[in-house]
Amino acid sequence: MLSMNNNQTGVINKLAVPLIFVTICLLIAVVFGIWAFSGQQSYKNNTNKKIAVAVSMAQQQQKTADETSNAAAQENLLPYHGPPVYGSLSLLYPKNWSAYVITASADDNSSTPINGYFQPGILPDVSNSANVFALRVQILQQTYDQVVTQYQSLAQGGTVTVNAYSLPKVPNDVGIRVDGAIEQNIQGSMVILPLRETTLEIWTESTAEESDFNNIILPNVSFSP
């Protein structure tokens, strides 16, 4: 009987040793797994933080570059400010352009209270209808609907395209943009907007000045609706 017990004890001891070994290995594996996962999460968190910092720095650098570029651009521009009675029209144009703006007094009852001509270099004769200009600006004593009707007719004929448009600085005042043969023998682009009881027209009569029209003039036009 005693021999049998000794044999059983020996068998149990032989089984216990591998079991303990396996248990220890399992514990080591679990601890290693937890350590590795924790390290991975820490690396991931640190990486995300580094990425966020890098993105923030890049955005700040871009903002600074944009502000510097805008400041430099502003130094090369001249302002025009119209009278408050006609909506305090304001715009910027390049320094190397010449400008001639006819402004009527409030009691003149002029059909064109503001009539502006802008051109790089020397301004040509504004009374000569054959001359074309880099920029024209007019305020008309006509309702917006009266003015846009003629361009809608041109659009139906296919000589121009007409799309809804609002100035970046006056986004709530929606008008139209006309591109194509805005006048006979003149290819250009025109923006037409309602301005109180009058109508504002801003256009270029030269495709060569299209870039300045889009990138300098229109982004810097504002008025009080």
Secondary structure as the mmCIF struct_conf table of DSSP 4:
data_model
#
loop_
_struct_conf.conf_type_id
_struct_conf.id
_struct_conf.beg_label_comp_id
_struct_conf.beg_label_asym_id
_struct_conf.beg_label_seq_id
_struct_conf.end_label_comp_id
_struct_conf.end_label_asym_id
_struct_conf.end_label_seq_id
HELX_RH_AL_P HELX_RH_AL_P1 LEU A 2 GLU A 75
TURN_TY1_P TURN_TY1_P1 ASN A 76 ASN A 76
STRN STRN1 LEU A 77 HIS A 81
HELX_RH_3T_P HELX_RH_3T_P1 PRO A 84 TYR A 86
TURN_TY1_P TURN_TY1_P2 GLY A 87 GLY A 87
STRN STRN2 SER A 90 PRO A 94
TURN_TY1_P TURN_TY1_P3 LYS A 95 ASN A 96
STRN STRN3 TRP A 97 THR A 103
TURN_TY1_P TURN_TY1_P4 ALA A 106 ASP A 107
BEND BEND1 ASP A 108 ASP A 108
BEND BEND2 SER A 111 SER A 111
BEND BEND3 PRO A 113 PRO A 113
STRN STRN4 ILE A 114 PRO A 120
BEND BEND4 GLY A 121 ILE A 122
HELX_LH_PP_P HELX_LH_PP_P1 LEU A 123 ASP A 125
TURN_TY1_P TURN_TY1_P5 VAL A 126 SER A 127
TURN_TY1_P TURN_TY1_P6 SER A 129 ALA A 130
BEND BEND5 ALA A 134 ALA A 134
STRN STRN5 LEU A 135 LEU A 140
BEND BEND6 GLN A 141 GLN A 142
HELX_RH_AL_P HELX_RH_AL_P2 TYR A 144 GLY A 157
TURN_TY1_P TURN_TY1_P7 GLY A 158 GLY A 158
BEND BEND7 THR A 159 THR A 159
STRN STRN6 VAL A 160 LEU A 167
TURN_TY1_P TURN_TY1_P8 PRO A 168 LYS A 169
STRN STRN7 VAL A 170 GLU A 183
TURN_TY1_P TURN_TY1_P9 GLN A 184 ASN A 185
STRN STRN8 ILE A 186 LEU A 195
TURN_TY1_P TURN_TY1_P10 ARG A 196 GLU A 197
STRN STRN9 THR A 198 THR A 204
BEND BEND8 GLU A 205 GLU A 205
HELX_RH_3T_P HELX_RH_3T_P2 THR A 207 GLU A 209
HELX_RH_AL_P HELX_RH_AL_P3 GLU A 210 ASP A 212
HELX_RH_PI_P HELX_RH_PI_P1 PHE A 213 ILE A 217
HELX_RH_3T_P HELX_RH_3T_P3 LEU A 218 ASN A 220
STRN STRN10 SER A 222 SER A 222
#
